Amino acid sequence: MSDWQPASGPGAAARRARMKQRIRAYFAAAHVLEVDTPVLSPYAVSDPQIESLEVTRCQVSERPLYLHTSPEFYMKRLLAADYPDIYSMCRVFRDGESGRHHQPEFTMLEWYRHGMALAEIVADTVGVIRAALDRDIDVDSIDYRDAFIAACGLDPLVADNTSLADAAEADDALRAAVGDERDDWLDLVLATRVTPQFAPDHLTVLRHYPASQAALARLCPDDEAVADRFEVFLGPVELANGYVELTDSEEQLRRIEADNAARRRRERPLRPVDELLLAALESGLPDCAGVALGLERLLMLFNKTDDIGNVVTFTFQTDA
């Protein structure tokens, strides 16, 4: 029986360790403080596209607990409590994500910088990636709307669902499955038509997502039809997701409620409202921008592999 053996050897572990050292050196030079936050929480992210792993049997809690999908909520509470620029490099958990490019447990690098606008946090993200890879890499930048128009001739801010379904070449079964969920159609066209056209050897920064996909980003002050949200891709592969952060507690609650309404339509479990996050926002989250980046994705790029098993010590296994 050989399945006890690790997925990769000591060379991969050494490259991983050196990358983490370079990332820490980058943040140390920028005076960004490393922090730790809890992994287990009574709250879970409400985003309909992200599923949390739930701990239903726990002697210390009468209610379900969740393994975090990101340290974001706790880190924002630190920022509201007058912490300086901060970062975390930690294990996170997401249900339903397993394969050559995904694991249900992976390493996330997340950081927050005070007072940065969209262009500044994008530049900071490119700097982190270059430092992690220990090399320069070309960068293309494009607005979400312009990328859709260039790839398939559709304006994503006004195109109807039928046009989006046609662009995705969806058959009748897929049209029935997605239904009237407009953001799901946008995501499908993005994945099937837009990102495959990104340069395979460049970073592509995709900026100004539609307001309906703002997530935890503020709306753009110059155009409230779009959000101050961006993602960074290498070819079609997403590496990082960032926002100029929403600081309004009432708007945050409205978005959580909208997420849960979308979950109800999809027959997915509803998520409890994180009252502590809302209280932190109400007390005053400073103007800031944040980014989440998957470390294993960067390691796959650094090691020139498309199999996550080549950059982790152990891949996800079950008893089955």
C-alpha positions as CSV (number, residue, x, y, z in Angstrom):
1,M,0.0,0.0,0.0
2,S,1.7,3.2,-1.2
3,D,-1.0,5.9,-0.8
4,W,0.6,7.0,2.5
5,Q,3.3,8.8,0.5
6,P,3.3,12.5,0.0
7,A,2.2,14.1,-3.3
8,S,5.5,15.9,-3.8
9,G,9.1,15.8,-2.6
10,P,11.3,18.0,-0.5
11,G,12.3,20.1,-3.5
12,A,8.8,21.4,-3.9
13,A,8.6,22.1,-0.1
14,A,11.8,24.0,-0.3
15,R,10.5,26.1,-3.2
16,R,7.3,26.8,-1.3
17,A,9.3,27.9,1.8
18,R,11.5,30.3,-0.3
19,M,8.4,31.8,-1.9
20,K,6.8,32.4,1.6
21,Q,10.1,34.0,2.7
22,R,10.0,36.4,-0.3
23,I,6.4,37.3,0.4
24,R,7.2,38.0,4.0
25,A,10.2,40.1,3.0
26,Y,8.1,42.2,0.7
27,F,5.6,43.0,3.4
28,A,8.3,43.6,6.0
29,A,9.9,46.2,3.7
30,A,6.4,47.8,3.3
31,H,5.8,47.8,7.1
32,V,2.8,45.5,6.8
33,L,2.1,43.5,10.0
34,E,1.5,39.7,9.9
35,V,-1.5,38.6,11.9
36,D,-3.3,35.4,12.8
37,T,-7.0,35.0,13.1
38,P,-9.3,32.1,14.1
39,V,-10.1,29.3,11.7
40,L,-13.3,28.3,13.4
41,S,-16.2,30.7,13.5
42,P,-20.0,30.8,14.2
43,Y,-20.3,32.8,11.0
44,A,-19.8,31.9,7.3
45,V,-19.4,33.9,4.2
46,S,-22.8,34.5,2.4
47,D,-21.5,34.6,-1.1
48,P,-23.6,32.2,-3.2
49,Q,-20.6,31.1,-5.2
50,I,-18.6,29.9,-2.1
51,E,-19.6,27.0,0.2
52,S,-18.2,26.7,3.7
53,L,-17.3,23.4,5.5
54,E,-19.6,23.1,8.5
55,V,-18.8,21.6,11.9
56,T,-22.2,20.3,13.2
57,R,-21.0,18.3,16.2
58,C,-19.0,20.5,18.7
59,Q,-19.3,20.2,22.5
60,V,-18.4,23.8,23.0
61,S,-21.1,25.3,20.8
62,E,-24.9,24.7,20.6
63,R,-24.9,26.1,17.1
64,P,-23.0,25.0,13.9
65,L,-19.5,26.3,13.4
66,Y,-17.7,26.9,10.2
67,L,-14.2,26.6,8.9
68,H,-13.3,29.9,7.4
69,T,-13.1,30.4,3.6
70,S,-11.0,33.5,4.2
71,P,-9.7,35.5,7.2
72,E,-11.4,38.6,5.8
73,F,-14.1,39.2,8.4
74,Y,-11.7,38.9,11.3
75,M,-9.1,41.1,9.6
76,K,-11.6,43.8,9.0
77,R,-12.4,43.8,12.7
78,L,-8.7,44.3,13.4
79,L,-8.6,47.2,11.0
80,A,-11.6,48.8,12.7
81,A,-9.7,48.4,16.0
82,D,-6.9,50.6,14.7
83,Y,-4.5,48.0,13.4
84,P,-2.1,49.2,10.7
85,D,-1.7,47.6,7.3
86,I,-1.9,43.8,7.9
87,Y,-1.5,40.5,6.1
88,S,-2.2,36.8,6.8
89,M,-0.9,33.6,5.3
90,C,-3.2,30.9,6.5
91,R,-5.0,27.7,5.6
92,V,-8.6,28.1,4.4
93,F,-11.4,25.7,3.5
94,R,-14.0,25.6,0.8
95,D,-16.5,22.8,0.1
96,G,-17.0,21.3,-3.3
97,E,-13.6,22.3,-4.7
98,S,-11.3,19.4,-5.5
99,G,-9.3,18.5,-8.6
100,R,-6.1,19.3,-10.5
101,H,-6.5,23.0,-9.8
102,H,-8.4,23.0,-6.5
103,Q,-8.3,21.5,-3.0
104,P,-10.9,21.9,-0.3
105,E,-8.0,23.0,2.0
106,F,-5.5,25.5,0.6
107,T,-3.3,28.4,1.6
108,M,-4.5,32.0,1.2
109,L,-2.5,35.1,1.3
110,E,-4.7,38.1,2.3
111,W,-3.7,41.6,3.0
112,Y,-5.2,45.1,3.6
113,R,-3.6,48.5,2.9
114,H,-4.9,51.8,4.3
115,G,-5.9,54.5,2.0
116,M,-5.2,52.8,-1.3
117,A,-7.4,53.4,-4.4
118,L,-7.9,50.8,-7.1
119,A,-4.9,51.6,-9.2
120,E,-2.6,51.6,-6.1
121,I,-3.9,48.2,-4.7
122,V,-3.5,46.7,-8.2
123,A,0.1,47.9,-8.4
124,D,0.7,46.5,-4.9
125,T,-0.8,43.1,-6.0
126,V,1.5,43.0,-9.0
127,G,4.4,43.8,-6.7
128,V,3.5,40.9,-4.4
129,I,3.2,38.5,-7.3
130,R,6.6,39.6,-8.8
131,A,8.2,39.3,-5.4
132,A,6.7,35.8,-4.8
133,L,7.9,34.6,-8.3
134,D,11.2,36.3,-7.9
135,R,11.0,37.7,-11.5
136,D,9.4,40.3,-13.6
137,I,6.2,39.5,-15.5
138,D,4.3,41.6,-18.0
139,V,0.9,43.0,-17.1
140,D,-2.1,43.8,-19.2
141,S,-5.1,45.7,-17.7
142,I,-8.6,45.9,-19.0
143,D,-12.0,46.9,-17.7
144,Y,-14.5,44.0,-17.3
145,R,-16.9,45.7,-19.8
146,D,-14.3,46.2,-22.5
147,A,-13.1,42.6,-22.1
148,F,-16.6,41.3,-22.8
149,I,-17.1,43.6,-25.8
150,A,-13.7,42.5,-27.2
151,A,-14.3,38.8,-26.6
152,C,-17.9,38.4,-27.7
153,G,-19.3,41.7,-28.7
154,L,-21.6,42.0,-25.7
155,D,-21.9,44.8,-23.2
156,P,-22.2,42.9,-19.8
157,L,-23.8,45.9,-18.2
158,V,-26.9,45.8,-20.4
159,A,-26.9,42.4,-22.2
160,D,-30.0,40.3,-21.4
161,N,-29.8,36.7,-20.2
162,T,-30.7,35.2,-23.6
163,S,-27.8,37.0,-25.3
164,L,-25.4,35.8,-22.5
165,A,-26.7,32.3,-22.9
166,D,-26.1,32.4,-26.6
167,A,-22.6,33.8,-26.1
168,A,-21.9,30.8,-23.8
169,E,-23.3,28.4,-26.5
170,A,-25.5,27.0,-23.7
171,D,-27.8,24.1,-24.6
172,D,-31.3,23.7,-23.4
173,A,-30.3,21.8,-20.3
174,L,-27.8,24.4,-19.2
175,R,-30.3,27.2,-19.9
176,A,-32.8,25.5,-17.6
177,A,-30.2,24.9,-14.9
178,V,-28.9,28.5,-14.8
179,G,-32.4,30.0,-15.3
180,D,-32.7,33.7,-14.6
181,E,-29.6,34.1,-12.5
182,R,-27.9,36.9,-14.4
183,D,-24.6,36.8,-12.4
184,D,-24.3,33.1,-13.1
185,W,-24.6,33.8,-16.8
186,L,-21.9,36.6,-16.6
187,D,-19.6,34.2,-14.7
188,L,-20.2,31.5,-17.4
189,V,-19.4,33.8,-20.3
190,L,-16.4,35.2,-18.4
191,A,-15.0,31.6,-18.0
192,T,-15.8,30.3,-21.4
193,R,-15.4,33.3,-23.7
194,V,-13.4,36.0,-22.0
195,T,-10.6,34.6,-19.9
196,P,-9.5,32.0,-22.5
197,Q,-8.4,35.0,-24.6
198,F,-6.1,36.4,-22.0
199,A,-2.4,36.2,-22.8
200,P,-1.0,32.9,-21.5
201,D,2.4,34.4,-20.4
202,H,1.1,37.8,-19.0
203,L,-0.8,38.8,-15.9
204,T,-4.2,40.2,-16.9
205,V,-5.8,42.6,-14.5
206,L,-9.6,42.7,-15.0
207,R,-11.1,45.8,-13.4
208,H,-14.5,47.3,-12.5
209,Y,-16.8,44.3,-12.2
210,P,-20.5,45.1,-12.6
211,A,-22.2,46.5,-9.4
212,S,-24.2,43.2,-9.1
213,Q,-20.8,41.5,-8.6
214,A,-19.4,44.0,-6.1
215,A,-19.2,41.3,-3.4
216,L,-17.5,43.3,-0.5
217,A,-16.2,46.1,-2.7
218,R,-17.4,49.6,-2.8
219,L,-19.1,51.0,-5.9
220,C,-16.9,53.1,-8.1
221,P,-17.2,56.8,-7.1
222,D,-17.1,57.8,-10.7
223,D,-19.6,55.2,-12.0
224,E,-21.9,53.3,-9.7
225,A,-22.8,50.8,-12.4
226,V,-19.5,49.2,-11.6
227,A,-17.5,48.2,-8.5
228,D,-14.0,48.9,-7.4
229,R,-13.2,45.3,-7.7
230,F,-10.5,43.6,-9.7
231,E,-9.1,40.1,-10.4
232,V,-5.7,39.1,-11.6
233,F,-5.3,36.2,-14.1
234,L,-2.4,34.3,-15.7
235,G,-4.0,33.2,-19.0
236,P,-7.5,32.0,-17.9
237,V,-6.4,31.1,-14.4
238,E,-7.4,33.4,-11.6
239,L,-4.7,34.2,-9.1
240,A,-6.0,37.1,-7.0
241,N,-9.3,38.9,-6.1
242,G,-9.2,42.4,-4.7
243,Y,-11.4,45.3,-3.6
244,V,-11.4,48.8,-2.5
245,E,-13.4,47.8,0.6
246,L,-17.0,48.6,1.4
247,T,-17.1,50.4,4.7
248,D,-20.9,51.1,5.1
249,S,-22.5,48.6,7.6
250,E,-26.0,49.2,6.3
251,E,-25.0,48.4,2.7
252,Q,-23.0,45.4,3.9
253,L,-26.2,44.0,5.7
254,R,-28.2,44.6,2.5
255,R,-25.7,42.6,0.5
256,I,-25.7,39.7,3.0
257,E,-29.5,39.6,2.8
258,A,-29.3,39.7,-1.0
259,D,-26.8,36.8,-0.9
260,N,-29.1,34.8,1.3
261,A,-32.0,35.5,-1.0
262,A,-29.9,34.1,-3.9
263,R,-29.0,31.1,-1.8
264,R,-32.7,30.5,-1.1
265,R,-33.5,30.6,-4.8
266,R,-30.6,28.1,-5.4
267,E,-31.8,25.9,-2.5
268,R,-28.5,26.3,-0.7
269,P,-28.1,26.7,3.0
270,L,-28.6,30.2,4.4
271,R,-25.8,31.8,6.3
272,P,-26.0,33.6,9.7
273,V,-25.4,37.3,9.6
274,D,-22.0,38.2,11.1
275,E,-23.2,40.8,13.6
276,L,-19.6,41.4,14.9
277,L,-18.5,42.3,11.4
278,L,-21.4,44.8,11.1
279,A,-20.6,46.3,14.5
280,A,-17.0,46.7,13.4
281,L,-18.1,48.5,10.2
282,E,-20.5,50.7,12.2
283,S,-17.7,51.7,14.6
284,G,-15.6,52.8,11.6
285,L,-13.7,50.7,9.2
286,P,-11.0,53.0,7.7
287,D,-10.7,53.5,4.0
288,C,-8.7,50.5,2.8
289,A,-8.2,48.0,0.0
290,G,-7.7,44.3,0.4
291,V,-6.6,41.3,-1.7
292,A,-6.9,37.5,-1.5
293,L,-4.4,35.4,-3.4
294,G,-4.2,31.6,-3.6
295,L,-0.6,30.6,-2.8
296,E,-0.8,27.2,-4.5
297,R,-1.9,28.9,-7.7
298,L,1.3,31.0,-7.6
299,L,3.4,27.9,-6.8
300,M,1.9,26.1,-9.8
301,L,2.9,29.1,-11.9
302,F,6.4,29.1,-10.4
303,N,6.8,25.4,-10.9
304,K,5.3,25.4,-14.4
305,T,2.7,22.8,-13.6
306,D,-1.1,22.5,-14.0
307,D,-1.4,19.9,-11.2
308,I,-1.8,21.2,-7.7
309,G,-0.5,17.9,-6.4
310,N,3.0,18.9,-7.6
311,V,3.1,21.9,-5.2
312,V,1.5,20.5,-2.0
313,T,2.8,17.8,0.4
314,F,-0.5,16.0,0.5
315,T,-3.5,16.1,-1.7
316,F,-7.0,15.8,-0.4
317,Q,-8.0,12.2,0.4
318,T,-11.1,10.4,1.8
319,D,-11.6,7.0,3.2
320,A,-13.6,6.0,0.1
